[in-house]
Amino acid sequence: MVIICMVILGKNKDILNRMDIQNFQIAKISKKKIINDELCIIDFKLDNWDGHIPGQYSEICLTSEDGYEAIRPYSIASEPNKKTLSFLLEKIPNGEISTFFYDFALVGDLVKISKPIGQRFILKDHSYTIMIASGSGIAPFLSMSKFLLNNNKTFSLFHWSKYFSGLVDYDYFSKKNNEANYFPFVTREKQKKWTAGNSRISAENFINFNKNKKYEIYICGSDSFVKKASEIIDDSNLNFKLYTERFGS
Ligand SMILES: Cc1cc2nc3c(=O)[nH]c(=O)nc-3n(C[C@H](O)[C@H](O)[C@H](O)COP(=O)(O)OP(=O)(O)OC[C@H]3O[C@@H](n4cnc5c(N)ncnc54)[C@H](O)[C@@H]3O)c2cc1C
């Protein structure tokens, strides 16, 4: 288990040498925010970060004292020009890395983070962008949508969450109504003043899009959500290019 380990990186020359080969560099946790029972946001400070394309991910590597390494990919949630790198992490029961970050990681801890990876699930923006997320699948869209907002581009963002607290950046997107067509859904909780959706994803959600327009559609989340959402989009009569990212079961 990696869990109560690592943070020995700076002292170990072998690890530093290997890091160069793998394009990893040391990153220090600068902030940790617990969002709810499942989600947290971790910010990292790195010495050399050349930016990323919205939608890309990095591999995060934890190293235990005996040299065992555990590596997992995580979508970059921060905007490209930010000084800190942020990740939205969902705690998976018995998950090695996600449990470490949610339960044990502290500000000041060191980990290894790879250069940004991926050319497939990245913001293309050749036309109008529609983003569809469930749970922590919102992570790459936090980066994409803020990039689009900063460049005065409108888009649609759909986010399904079990609980209201999981609607990361709800206040931010609700206030950006002119540019962002934000569609939040909460499926397992009744909110007193909730005026948005409570239903699960269905074809209904996409009937107002113009059939003569061209769309770039991105779907991200659990395997089952991505499968369901992709089927719905495939069956719609929209003119689209579809990009999907699956986080796991
Ligand atoms: C390109 C890419 C980007 C990703 N970005 C993010 C991100 O931004 N935020 C994020 O929280 N996760 C993200 N993931 C998932 C992440 O890489 C890990 O798989 C996840 O954090 C679980 O790792 P773990 O070490 O905690 O669990 P593990 O120890 O690897 O797994 C423990 C158990 O949980 C199951 N499991 C693994 N992953 C999941 C999952 N996602 N959902 C449900 N069960 C699972 C495994 O089958 C296993 O049985 C991404 C995955 C990919 C491929």
The ligand as an SDF file (V2000), in Angstrom:
LIG
                    3D

 53 58  0  0  0  0  0  0  0  0999 V2000
   -7.8240    9.7260  -18.7420 C   0  0  0  0  0  0  0  0  0  0  0  0
   -8.3460    9.5560  -17.3220 C   0  0  0  0  0  0  0  0  0  0  0  0
   -8.5760   10.6850  -16.5520 C   0  0  0  0  0  0  0  0  0  0  0  0
   -9.0650   10.5560  -15.2440 C   0  0  0  0  0  0  0  0  0  0  0  0
   -9.3200   11.6850  -14.5270 N   0  0  0  0  0  0  0  0  0  0  0  0
   -9.8370   11.5730  -13.2820 C   0  0  0  0  0  0  0  0  0  0  0  0
  -10.1760   12.7490  -12.5280 C   0  0  0  0  0  0  0  0  0  0  0  0
  -10.0260   13.9060  -12.9790 O   0  0  0  0  0  0  0  0  0  0  0  0
  -10.6960   12.5800  -11.2830 N   0  0  0  0  0  0  0  0  0  0  0  0
  -10.8810   11.3240  -10.7420 C   0  0  0  0  0  0  0  0  0  0  0  0
  -11.3530   11.2490   -9.5800 O   0  0  0  0  0  0  0  0  0  0  0  0
  -10.5750   10.2000  -11.4300 N   0  0  0  0  0  0  0  0  0  0  0  0
  -10.0380   10.2920  -12.6680 C   0  0  0  0  0  0  0  0  0  0  0  0
   -9.7100    9.1580  -13.3590 N   0  0  0  0  0  0  0  0  0  0  0  0
   -9.7460    7.8530  -12.6540 C   0  0  0  0  0  0  0  0  0  0  0  0
   -8.3950    7.6430  -11.9190 C   0  0  0  0  0  0  0  0  0  0  0  0
   -7.3410    7.5110  -12.8600 O   0  0  0  0  0  0  0  0  0  0  0  0
   -8.3650    6.3960  -11.0380 C   0  0  0  0  0  0  0  0  0  0  0  0
   -8.7730    5.2880  -11.7850 O   0  0  0  0  0  0  0  0  0  0  0  0
   -9.2780    6.5240   -9.8120 C   0  0  0  0  0  0  0  0  0  0  0  0
   -8.8910    7.6420   -9.0180 O   0  0  0  0  0  0  0  0  0  0  0  0
   -9.1600    5.2560   -8.9520 C   0  0  0  0  0  0  0  0  0  0  0  0
   -7.8110    5.0870   -8.5740 O   0  0  0  0  0  0  0  0  0  0  0  0
   -7.4860    4.4560   -7.1640 P   0  0  0  0  0  0  0  0  0  0  0  0
   -6.0060    4.2160   -7.1090 O   0  0  0  0  0  0  0  0  0  0  0  0
   -8.0830    5.2530   -6.0710 O   0  0  0  0  0  0  0  0  0  0  0  0
   -8.2850    3.0670   -7.2130 O   0  0  0  0  0  0  0  0  0  0  0  0
   -7.6580    1.6350   -7.5610 P   0  0  0  0  0  0  0  0  0  0  0  0
   -6.8600    1.1740   -6.3880 O   0  0  0  0  0  0  0  0  0  0  0  0
   -6.9950    1.7020   -8.8900 O   0  0  0  0  0  0  0  0  0  0  0  0
   -8.9890    0.7940   -7.7310 O   0  0  0  0  0  0  0  0  0  0  0  0
   -9.7380    0.2940   -6.6260 C   0  0  0  0  0  0  0  0  0  0  0  0
  -11.0240   -0.3380   -7.1310 C   0  0  0  0  0  0  0  0  0  0  0  0
  -11.9020    0.6770   -7.6570 O   0  0  0  0  0  0  0  0  0  0  0  0
  -12.2710    0.3990   -9.0120 C   0  0  0  0  0  0  0  0  0  0  0  0
  -12.1900    1.7100   -9.7170 N   0  0  0  0  0  0  0  0  0  0  0  0
  -11.0760    2.2740  -10.2450 C   0  0  0  0  0  0  0  0  0  0  0  0
  -11.3730    3.4900  -10.7710 N   0  0  0  0  0  0  0  0  0  0  0  0
  -12.6780    3.6850  -10.5520 C   0  0  0  0  0  0  0  0  0  0  0  0
  -13.5710    4.7560  -10.8320 C   0  0  0  0  0  0  0  0  0  0  0  0
  -13.1500    5.8900  -11.4540 N   0  0  0  0  0  0  0  0  0  0  0  0
  -14.8700    4.6190  -10.4450 N   0  0  0  0  0  0  0  0  0  0  0  0
  -15.2870    3.5000   -9.7910 C   0  0  0  0  0  0  0  0  0  0  0  0
  -14.4900    2.4570   -9.4940 N   0  0  0  0  0  0  0  0  0  0  0  0
  -13.2110    2.5370   -9.8640 C   0  0  0  0  0  0  0  0  0  0  0  0
  -11.2400   -0.5580   -9.5280 C   0  0  0  0  0  0  0  0  0  0  0  0
  -11.8200   -1.4130  -10.5010 O   0  0  0  0  0  0  0  0  0  0  0  0
  -10.8410   -1.3160   -8.2810 C   0  0  0  0  0  0  0  0  0  0  0  0
  -11.7060   -2.3870   -8.0550 O   0  0  0  0  0  0  0  0  0  0  0  0
   -9.2620    9.2570  -14.6850 C   0  0  0  0  0  0  0  0  0  0  0  0
   -9.0280    8.1230  -15.4720 C   0  0  0  0  0  0  0  0  0  0  0  0
   -8.5950    8.2620  -16.7660 C   0  0  0  0  0  0  0  0  0  0  0  0
   -8.3620    7.0100  -17.5910 C   0  0  0  0  0  0  0  0  0  0  0  0
  1  2  1  0
  2  3  1  0
  2 52  2  0
  3  4  2  0
  4  5  1  0
  4 50  1  0
  5  6  2  0
  6  7  1  0
  6 13  1  0
  7  8  2  0
  7  9  1  0
  9 10  1  0
 10 11  2  0
 10 12  1  0
 12 13  2  0
 13 14  1  0
 14 15  1  0
 14 50  1  0
 15 16  1  0
 16 17  1  0
 16 18  1  0
 18 19  1  0
 18 20  1  0
 20 21  1  0
 20 22  1  0
 22 23  1  0
 23 24  1  0
 24 25  2  0
 24 26  1  0
 24 27  1  0
 27 28  1  0
 28 29  2  0
 28 30  1  0
 28 31  1  0
 31 32  1  0
 32 33  1  0
 33 34  1  0
 33 48  1  0
 34 35  1  0
 35 36  1  0
 35 46  1  0
 36 37  1  0
 36 45  1  0
 37 38  2  0
 38 39  1  0
 39 40  1  0
 39 45  2  0
 40 41  1  0
 40 42  2  0
 42 43  1  0
 43 44  2  0
 44 45  1  0
 46 47  1  0
 46 48  1  0
 48 49  1  0
 50 51  2  0
 51 52  1  0
 52 53  1  0
M  END
$$$$
